[in-house]
Amino acid sequence: LVYFKCLKFLCHYTSEKIQEMGVLAMMPALLSAQNSCTPKVANIIAEVAKNEFMRSPCVEAGLIPPLVQLLNSKDQEILLQTGRALGNICYDNEGRSAVDAAGGAQIVAEHIKSLAESTDPATGKLLTVFCGMLMNYSNDNDSLQAQLIIMGVIPTLVRLLGVHSQNTALTEMCLIAFGNLAELESSKEQFASTNIAEELVRLFRKQVEHEKREMIFEVLAPLAENDVIKLQLVDAGLVECLLEVVAQTVDSDRDEDVAQLKTASDLMVLLLLGDESMQKLFEGGKGSVFQRVLSWVPSNNHQLQLAGALAIANFARNDGNCIHMVDTGIVQKLLELLDRHVEEGNVTVQHAALSALRNLAIPVVNKSKMLLAGVSDVVLKFLKSEMPPVQFKLLGTLRMLIDTQADAAEQLGTNAKLVERLVEWCDAKDHAGVMGESNRLLSALIRHSKSKDVVQTVIQGGGVKHLVTMATSEHMIMQNEALVALGLIAALNLDCAEKDFVAANLVQVLHKLLKDEHSAPEIKYNSMILICSIMGSEPLHKEVQSLAFIDVVSSLRSHENKTVAHQASLTEQRLTAQS
């Protein structure tokens, strides 16, 4: 250790002396001479540029243009030392701009392309240096990375990976370069046109060391965000590799094994986000991969429970898959998993399991089966959760379950504790998703049950004002759901709702919706239905008269939508008769 510290000090000290003595200023001329000393001069620059404080002086001394010129040399040693010098100067430094201006990256890219097929050890060393130079040149710089992509560097690097798979240093350099370039969306199309999936999977199978596998994982993760590459990775056998990693690490407490387990299972879930790759692995619900992933749900490992639940949520992206999974008992596995996480449970697992249940509840034929399985009872256990992601999924699951299910909507809608919590969450202004879903579930309980008891529970729980506010939402679907629910409240229990309607300025809201030329036809239609429904209330009737609703409604008789025009005529008659 002392020896290396001394070497570092000497290098640092020598670099300072070189700068003080003005040696850098002499080097452009020495480089331009191109003689037997040229590689030694380039080597000195490479060593000097290892020191961060010397990189800018190298650029200022004008070393970049003559170094780039040397890239046209046929001498392999000159190319090697020049590549090292440029790579070191470029590292996190303005030297990149100078190399760009001199066209250095293009020359290096062409060298790599022309030398790619050569398996000569000396060439392998040169290719490693050139790849490193391009990596330093473009690292964390989107515009320079995009430039390399346009130059066609990606197919060349993929070819290197195949030809030089035995060259560890070059392979690692390619992987680092892939990791940088794969972050750019524009790179995905080029990667997809190569056999990168096969090469990475083949390389992964050979690795046993954690660090090497981790390097490959870092490339796979951004690439697997692309649906075409997802399918290519599945076809290349990546899934089998991932399942093997899971099997090898699931019972280990070592940090590196825990990390590998997480990375492998997360990547598996990512592969399932592609429609084609997901369906290929589902195999009609009989695929071995699908079955293996299902076995993760009852596991005692939280990471596998999470990945298993997320995988089910991803498989549950079309009706056919959802129906098959519900019929084969997957709901029970998810409910058992949730039951294990009620008290001080893992929030990410709760969120994932609820996501899966929500997706499974989308097909109409699944709703009654899931309700009979007790899904709503288990979901309600999480009403006490203070975690917005869990609250959001809980609300979405219940809303999906009661859609067209009158009995379930009535049962839940008369649950005072649920309604009380919904009203509380309707005020969750810091969490727009939770607030929106609470309003929508409150409306859904009324719309699907059409029950006077549910309406009474919502009125007593203070939910009316939130539904009136919901009618002013920027989202038309929410406006419409609110108006239909308010119409049912008025039709089923106007006397009890009257005070809340007045306090929430319902009449003014309806007037504004009808006057607004941007309001959708269904919004205008349901607003007029609601006006007719509240005319039986004296205070609301007076408000309607005071705002001259007849004028607004009369103008809608000529509306281009015939349903709106017809309802306008009926509403005008009602208003005229009761004026």
N, C-alpha and C positions, 0 to 999 in steps of 0.2 A: 504493500500500500504506500509506504514512504517513497519507494522507487518511482511509482507512477505519479505521485504528487510532485516529485522533483522534476520529472519529465514535463509535466504540465506547466510547472513554473518556468522551466527553461524555454519552452515553446512560447509562452506568454511573454517572457523577458526578451527573447530574440525578436519576436514580432514588433514589440515596442521599439527596439533598437533599429529595426529595418525601416520603421516609419520615421523615426527621428533623423536617420541618416539620409533620407530621401531616396532610398533604394527603389521604392515602388515606381517613382517617376522614370527610372531608367529601364524598367521592365518592358514597356511597350516596344521599344526599339530592339531589345533582346529577343522578344517573341517574333517580331517581324523578320528577323534575320534568318530564321529557320535553318539551323545547323544541328550538329550533334548535341549541342547544349540545350536545345529547345525543350525536350521533355523534362530536363532537370529544372529549368526555369519554371515551367508549368507546375512541376511538382512542388517547388518552393511556394508558389502562389497558393496551391491547394492546401499546404500545411499552414501557411499564414492565415488563410481564410477560415480555418477552423475556429479562430478566435472571433467572437462576435464583433468586438470593437474594431477589427481590421477590415470588415467587409465593405463598409462605406468608403474608407480610404482607397480600397482596391478599385471601386467603381470610379471614384473621383480622379484616380491616377490614369484613367482611360484604358484599363486592362481588358475590358469586355470586347471591344471590336477586334483587337488582334487575336484574342483567344478564340472568338467565333470563327475567324479566318482559318485558324489552325484545324478546325473541325473538317476542313476540306482536304486535310493531309491523308496520305495512304499509309503512313507509319502508325502501326497499332499502338506503340508506346506513347507517341505524341497524342493520339486520340484518347488514350486512357487517362493521362495526366491532365489533359485539357478538360475532359469530362468531369474529373474530380474537382478541378479548380472552379469551373463554372457552377457545378453543383453546390460547392461550399459557399461561394459568393452569393448565390441565389437564395440561400436558406434564410427565410424570414427577413428579406432585405430588399431595398430598392434596386438591387442588381438585376432583379427580374425584368424591370422595365427596359434596362439597357440591353439585356439578352433578347428580349422581345423585339426591340427596335432593330437589332442587328440580324434578326432572323435565325438565331441560334437554335430555337426549339424545333423549327422545321427541319434543319439539317440533321439534328440528332434523331428526330423521328424517322427520317429517311434511312439513316444508318441502321437503326434498330430493325427496320423492315427488311433491308437488304441482307442483314446478318442473321436474321431469325432462324433460318434452317441449319446454320452451322453448329456442329456439336464439339468443335475444337475448344479445349479448356480455356485457352487465352481469349478466344472470342466470347466465351461465357462470362469471363471476368469483365470484359469491355461492355457487354450488354448489361451486366449488373450495374456498372458505373453510370451508363447512359440512362437506364431506367431510374436510378437514384437522382440523377441530374434533373430529369423531367418531373419527378415527384417533388423535389425541392422548389423547382421553378413554379409549379402550379399549386402547391399546398395551400389550402384555405383561401384560394383566390378563384372565385367562380368564373370570372371572365377568361382567365388563362386556362382553366380546366375546360371551358367551353371551346377555346381555341384548339386544344389538343384533340378534343372529340371531333371537331371539324376536319382536322388533319388526318383522321382515321387511325388514331393511336390504339383504340380499343381492340379491333380485330388483330392487330399485330401483337399486342400484349397477350391476348388469349392464345395465339399460336405459340408464343414463347412458353407459356405454361404447359402446353402439350409436348413440345419438342424437348424442353429442358427440365422435365419433371424431376430428374435426379440431381439437379443443381439447386441445393437448398437456398443459397444466398440469392440467386436470381428469382427463384420461386417466391421467396418472401418479399422481394422488392416488387414483383408483379402484384402480389396480394395487397400490399400497402397502396400501390397505385390504383388498383381496382376500388379499394375502400374509399379513396379520395374521389374518384370519378363517378362512382355509383350513386353518390349523394345527389348528383345533378339529374333532374328529370330528363333532360335532353340526351343523357347517355343510355337510357334504358332501351331505346329502339335499336341502337348499335349493338348493345350487349345481346339483345334478343335475336339478332341476326347471326350470332356466332354460336359455337358449341360450348359456351362458358359453363352452362349447367352441368354437362357431362364432365368437363375438366375439373370443376370444383368438387363434384361428388367423388370422382376418382381420387383426387388428391386427399379429400377428407377421409376416405376409407383407409388410406395408408398411414394416417397420423395416429399416434398414441399419446403424444405429449399434449397436455392441457393448453399450453401457450400456442402451439401450432393450430390446434383446433379452433382456438379463440380467434386467431387471425382469419381463418376461413369463415367463421361465423360472422365476423364484422363485415365481410363482403356479401355474404348470403342475405343478411337482414335487409339492407337497402334494395338489393336486386329483387328480393321476393315481394317487394311492394308492387311490382309490375305483374299484371295478370298473365301475360304471355310467358314470362320467365317462371312464374309460379308453376304453370303446367309443365314447362320444360324440366324444372327441378323434380317434380313428381315423377315424370317419365324417366328421369335419370336415376331414380332410386334414392333420393334424399330422405324421403319419409322413413324408409327402412333403417337408414343410418341414424336418424333422430330417435327412433324407437329403441335402437340398440344403446344409444347414449343414456336414455332414460333408464333402461333396465340396468345398466352398469352403475349408475350413480344414485338411484333412488334410496338406497339404504345407507348411503355414506353421509358422514357429518363433516367431512373435509370441505373447507371453504371453496376450493376449486371445483369439487364435484357438485356442490350445491349450486354454484354459478353455472356450470355446464348443464345441469338439469333444468334450470330456469331458462337458459338460452335455447336449449333444444325444444322444450315444450312451448315456449313463446313462438318460436319459428314454425312449429307445427300448426299452431293456431293461425299464424299469418298466412300459411299456405292455403288454409281453408277459407280465406276471405275471397279467393277467386272462384267464380261460379263453376267454371269448367274443372278446375283442380279439385274443388270440393265434391262435385258430383262424381268425379272419377274415383275418389277415395271412398265415397259413400257406397257405391256398388249395390244400389237397391237395398241398402241397410244390411247387407250380408258381407261387406268387405272386411277383411281381417284388420285393416288399419282402423276402420270405424269401431270394430269390436274392442280393439286394444285401447283406443282412446276412451271408450265408455268405461273400461275397467279402472280408469284413473279417478272417476268420481267418488267411489267409496273408499279410496285410498286414505291413509292417515297423514299423507304429505300435503300440506296446504297448497304448494305450488302445483302439484298434479291435480288436486281438486279444482283449483282455479282454471287450469288449462283444459281439464275435462269439461267443465261447465261452459267455458267459452267456445270450445269445439262444438258442443251440442248446439249452442246458439248459432254458430256459423253453419252447421249442417241444416239447421231449421230455417232455411231461407227460401224454401218453396213449399207449396201445400203438400205435394206428394211425400216429401221427406218428413214433414211435420206429422202427417197422418200416420205414416209407418212408425215413427218413433213413439207416438202416444199409444198406438196399438200394441207396441212391444214392451211397454212398462217403464219407459225412461222417466216418465213424470215421477214415479215413486222414488227412483234413485235421487232425483233432484230435491224432492221433499225431505227425504232422509238427510241429505247433505245440508239443507237449510236448517233443519231441526238441530243439527250439530253445531250450528253457528248462531243460535238465537241469543244466548247469553255471552256477552263479551266476545262475539264471534269475529272472524276475519272479514272486514268490510269488502275487500276485493272479491272474496268468494261469494258473499251475499249478493253483491252486485251482478256477478257473472251468472249465478244460478237464477236470479230473478229475470235477467236478460233472456236466458234460455226459455224459461217458462212463458215469458211474454211472447216470444216468437212462436212457440208451440201452440199458443192460444189463438193465433190468427185464423186458421181455417175454421169455418163455422162448425163442422162436424166434431171438432176437438173440444169445443167449449163445454158442452154438457158432460163429456167424459172427464174432463179435468176438474170440473166443479164437483162431480161425484167422487173423484179421488181425494177431495179435500184441499185443493190448491188454495182456495180463498182463505180457509182457516189458518193454514200455515203462513201465508203471506201477511195476514193481519197481525201475526206475532211481531212483525217488524215495524208496526205503527209507532213504536216508542223510539225508533232509531232517530238520531240527531244528525245522521250523515246524508247530505243532499243527494249524492249519487244513488244511495240505497232508496231514499224516499222517491226519487224520480222513477226508478225502475219498478218499485212497488206500485206506484200509482198507474203506470202504464200497463202493468200486468193485470191489475183489477179492472181497468177500463176495457182492456181487450177481452177479458173473460165475460163481462156482463153484456157485451154487445149482442143484441137480439135475445138476450136471456132474461125474460121478465121476472121470473121467480127469484133468480139470483140478485138482480138489480133491486128488487123489493127487500130481500133479506139484508143486503148490505146497506141499502138506503135508509132502513129503519134502525141501523146500528148507530146510536147516538154518539158513541166514542169515535167511530170512524168519521162521521159528519163533523164532529167538533175538531178533529185533527185536520180535516180537509179545509175547513174555514180558517184555521190557524195558518195553514200552508198557503192559502190564497193571498196571504199578506207577506209571503216570503220574497220581498222585493230584491234581496241580494242573490236570489237563485231563480232566475226567470223560468228555467225549465220546470222546476218544482211548482212554482206558482201557476204556470200554464197548465200543467197536468192536473193539478188540484181542481182548478176551475172546470176543466174538461170532464173530470170524473164526477164532480158535483152535478154538472149538467146531464151526464150520461145516466146517472142513477135515476133522475127524474124522467128523462126521455124514454129509457128502456122499460122502466117499471110502470109508468103512467099511473102511479099509485098515490092516492090522497094521503096515505100514511107517510110515504116518503116525502111528499111535499111539506107536510106538517113538520116532519123532523128537520128538514132543511130550513124552514122558516124559523123554527124555534132555535136552531143552531146558529142563526145569523148569516145564512148563506145567500140570501136574496140580493143584498147589495153587491156581492162579488159577481153574481150572474149579470147584474145590470152593467157593472164595469166591464165585464167580459164582452158584452154586446158592442163595446166601443173599441175592441181589439183591432190591431192592424191586419190580423189574419182573418180572412172571410169565413173560413170553416169554423173558427171559434165564435165569430159573431153569430153565425147561423145557429150553431148548437145552443148558444145562450138564448137567442130569441125563441127557439122552439121550447126550451125548458121554461122560460118565463111565461110563454103562452099557456103551457100546461099548468103552471102554478096559478095563473089567473083563472083558468077554466075550472080547476079542481078546488081551489080554496082562496078566492079573491078577498073574502072578508079578513082572513088572518094575514094576508100578505099586503093589504092596503097601506098600512103605515110604512112598511119597509119600501114599498114602491114609491111613495111620496118622498120619503127621506133620501132615497137614492136618485131622485130626479129622473125617474123612468120616462115620464112624458117628454121632457126636454131632450132626452137621448133619442127617443123615437122620432121626434120632430127633426132633429139634426140628421138622422140616418135617411129620412125621406127626402129632405132638401138636398142632400149631398148627391151631386150628379155622378160621382164616382162609385156610389153604393151599387153592389151587384143586384140583379133582378130578384134573386131569392131573398136578399136582405130587405129590399123594399116590400116584397110580398109578405114575409113573416112579420115585418114591422106593422103592416096594416092589419094582419090577423090579430096581432097583440092589442092594437088600438081598440078593435071591436070587442076584444075580451075584457078590457078594463072599463068599458063604458058603464058597467053596472055599479061602479064605485062613484059615489057623489064627488068626493074631493078630486079624484082623478079625472072625472068627467068635466069638472070645472076647469081644470088645467088644460084639457084638450081644447075646450072652447076658447079659452083665453089666448091660445097660441095660433088661432086661426088655421086649424088643421085642414079645414075644408078646401082652402085655396091650394095647399100643397098636394092634397089627395086628388083634387080635380085636375090638376096639371098632369097627373100620372095616367089619366084615362086614355091619353094618346101615346102612351109608352110603346116602344117597338116590340116589347115582350107581351104577347097576348094574355098570358096568365096574370102579369102585373096589371095590365090595363083592365082586365075583367075584375080583379080584386079591388082596384081603385073605384070602379063603378059601385060595387057592393058596399065598400067602406063609405063612400060619399053618401049613399042612400041612408046608411045607418047613422052617420053623423047629422045628416039633415033631419032625419026623423026624431032624433033626440036633442036637437038644438033648442 
